[in-house]
Amino acid sequence: MMHAAGVALLALALTAGQSMAEDKDEMATATKALVEDTAEQAEPTAEPVEDDESDEGDAAAEEQPSELEQRTAEADANKDLAFGAFQRGYYLTALELALPRAQVGDPAAQTLIAELYASGLGVPLNVEEAINWYRLAAQAGDRSSQFALAMYYLDGVAVEKDRERAAELLRQASMQGHALAQFNLGQLIATERPTPAGYAEALEWFRKSSKAGNPEASYSASQIIARGLDGLGERPEDALPFLRDAAEERIVPAQVELGLALVDRAIAGLPVDLSRDDPAFVAAAESEDATEGYMWLQRAAMTANPLAQNRVAKLRERGLGVERDLVEASKWHILARRAGLKDDGLDRMFARLPQDQRAEALSLANLWPDVPQRDPFANEDAPPALPDPDGVLDLEPVNPPSGVDPEVDLTDVAQP
């Protein structure tokens, strides 16, 4: 799946259901002709000057700028004003200011106009006209237009679907450092060439995109490295920095995988049945890896990710990376179970709880909202939970049933 979320000026209106004409060659030709005609005027042929012309005549001629020079100077003056108007939401003004510069071949102005038509900002939505302007700007080397045009070719919206043309445009934009183009190019390569060589090439583009700050690219890079898809063998430790980059940007599967990896590292080598009082277990439970691992799983659990909720319940039950709390463990277990993730061991733990603690756990679970809670470790609202990377836990959170008798066993609670 290609991702283009997070682009400030490329919120493309690619609605597949919208009726769109596929053949606008005449409009594209007319627009191209306008720019070419203006470009031809940019290099006027110098007229021969007679030797007997007076100096006054020469001075007068030099003082009179050509019509093209006047238009170019006006366009230069309007450049910053156009983008300023766009950012403030004065879209018609932005169009009026950008058009003179776009007509003399400025790719940034052409991209701005394309954005207005692509998103219907100040003008009727017109994807065909947007594509015309994107083409002009892409041909002039504008990386944002190259990326936008590639997305149209990938989706087959208002143009015939053409993955080869899309890949070519993505590569052009990627070579200029466009982070989302690099990510999508990597995705395209990995999808079409799922071989060690293909994954190795995709990884290079994911690395570049990740370095530019794209968390989805960081997560994709971690998957190739951890699983050794590039033919270099599994390298889970090398994947951790990429997982952490993605987790810090609230990519939920990355938070889950990072949390699990850190906890696994904390308890590596310990017997499964080791007592909680054993010094080795105490050292592992209080280690930085266990504490950080729990923190990442807790963050993911707060977004209603069932796998994270289940693992938080286990860690709470064991007191690993966090203070032991059987009521909290039961609450998280109930939430995960209602989302479809069962755990016989946690069922038995809940059944052994005193009646008042079972009632408290059920009450806490029933108070859990039917939307993800705010991430307590971040300054912004947490995003919706993402599908589990293995595709087996893509489950929507279920609104807990109201009026549940707190004295019933967990197995008797209404399940979806």
Disulfide bonds with the S-S distance in Angstrom:
none
